[in-house]
Amino acid sequence: MVENSRISIRHGRLIDPANGIDGLLDLHIAEGRVLAVGDAPAGFTPDRVLDANDQVVCPGLVDLCARLREPGQEHKGTIASETAAAAAAGITTLCCPPDTWPVIDTPAVAQLISQTAERVGRARVVPAGALTQGLDGQQISEMVALSQAGCAVMSQADRPILNTLVLRRAMEYAATFGLAVFLRPQDPFLRDNGCAHEGQVSARLGLPGIPAAAETVALARDLALAEQTGARVHFRGLSCARSLEMLAEAKQRHIAVTADVGVHQLFLTEEDLEGFDSQCHLDPPLRTAADRAALRDAVRDGLVTAVCSDHQPHEADAKLAPFPGTAPGMAALETLLPLMLRLVAKDLLDLPTAIARLTSGPAAILGLPLGDLATGRVADICVFDPQARWRVGPDAWLSQGRNTPFLGARMKGRARWTLLGGRVVHEYPSRAHHE
Amino acid sequence: MHAPNVQLDDRGHLKHFLTLDGLSRACLVEILDRTEGFLGVARQAVKKVPLCQGKTVANLFFETSTRTRTTFELAAKRLSADVLNLNIATSSTSKGETLLDTLRNLEAMHVDMFVVRHAESGSAHFIAQHASPHVCVINAGDGRHSHPTQGMLDMFTIRRHKGDFTKLRVAIVGDILHSRVARSQLAALRTLGAGEVRIIAPRTLLPAEPESLGARVFHDLREGVRDADVIIMLRLQRERMRGAMLPSEHEYYRLFGLTEERLATAKPDAIVMHPGPINRGVEMDSQVADGPRSVILEQVSNGIAVRMAVMSLCMGTQNRRGRG
């Protein structure tokens, strides 16, 4: 069986941030798990040897927010198409928000998603259960049943909970059973019909703005309730410098909160909306260069412990309209790793830290035994060529969503092999792709 | 990642007219000078010049408008073009595909120029980016973004009365936040080097960082119009009373309505402008609107000449391109 094959990954630079490893070390895999790091155990004969010379070997990437669009919006993406894209990008675990159709508020929908993903077999898909039934923000969901059906965390996706009492109860109930709560802070009234950061660019382009306060007002409320309830709250997709200060203060007070950012927020800013490029219509919106700098610092310093793709594939028509009328979001699985490597190339953080934000950091937030390469761990592994150059375009893109502002951009770094439970699920055919 | 200026061809000539932001001073002055030449056409016995003969112009109005559509229609007809008027009410479903489909259908009828008004900012850019290369797109107002022919007719009116922009103090009063007219005026005044530009409004009707638009901000009308050479009043949409932006029309008029008495601090020869249609007793009282300093009706006449100038310029660029 392929599943049980014994594999040695040799001559690579092994980076396993959770275990403090960064060195030229071999990795040996048997029965889908990490058998040994360094020398092979006596008598170990691999069925296959992967020569990782000049490559980096690290845990498979864990993405805290990727919309796969199935069930309900298969014209945008499917579990098969998006997990294939994930495997090609070195991502082995995807947490999918509950705003599918139907919403992930019953065990049946959660199981449908994980079983489909298992059948396809390209990546682990961890469904996030809906925090409230139908994500309507009114009645809390059957969190325990959802958790037993495989939902590692409870999430409100991008939908608001207007009633603060409901939010308090949802946090208390989740905390009762030790479940983490994912929230994306955004006050819907302050957001109004906004589609761009409220600032100089929106003022000039006449685009309805989303003020920074739409995020900070909601964040302040959610932090107060996290403190009150003791729930483990994870803030998805922070975009403002001020939010990070609030998060730092909450952490100083030992409130159990974590946060992630979408990788594109570390590169693009409101200036990219010039010319009304609908591919830059994102939610949360692209903010100022000062916000970007603060987000980069927070990722480097570990205030933000996870960087995610915030993958939102769309059909072409969803972006073919005047800017405010287009659907927000970008397809981003395949640019996650190379963009993080670009931060390393810019000397904004070191490679082990970059990898930690994509592996052990998000795995800890999910509370799953993933994202590191300790002996006995499930062998989810990414082997990537940090020097491989490629250009974003239809020839090098597997996601069904082609909606990316990076179309045509040059990238450096690409997964050579991706292993899921010790099985090779992606293999870049050769190194001929070096330009 | 800045997008290239889609309204210019590779030699820097206007092929579309989408926004005044980013156009050179020379380009704006060329439009103003060309407008002078077209002013006389209206006074001729035969009010036509053959510059766009044989061309088809489609007025594509996704938002209702009488004045702007009519002046574009007259401008096109005086340039001897054939004109097609389409009033397409924007329904919640008529986005995206519908807009593109509408475009494709009209292109199939060999329309040469689209004059577009649409409720969403950026719609004129969108249409220009997706139209066939031979088609010119003229923005007749997109959301809150831009209304460049209105901006130019206002500049033209100011220049006829006041001449040199660099010595002028211009005050723009009212709902800057939602006004595509104000954005176009501010862009033009920046480029033309106006001496001082002021915007006067309560905070609820100003965009974020309003100074970045190149203007000084005032919240008091009397202070704001003090020693002004030009006062531009903006139209106040009734729906602004609903989104908690203003308490009432009454209070707005009391604070920001232009009256003869409040005009007293402006220069004695100040002109008063308004893009129309006026809410009398809200933005200004009738005495001012119909008074000696008002140039509001002149703006309307100038609008036709400005639109002729812009349409003939863009069509000329496309013709050269067709031959080249």
Interface residues (C-beta under 8 A of the other chain):
Chain A: E198 G199 Q200 S202 A203 R204 L205 G206 L207 P208 G209 P211 L268 E271 D272 E274 G275 F276 D277 S278 D317 A318 L320 A321 P322 F323 P324 G325 T326 P405
Chain B: M1 H2 A3 P4 V6 D21 K95 G96 E97 L99 L100 H118 E120 S121 G122 S123 H125 F126 H130 D142 G143 R144 H145 S146 R180 R183 P207 A208 E209 P210 S212 L213
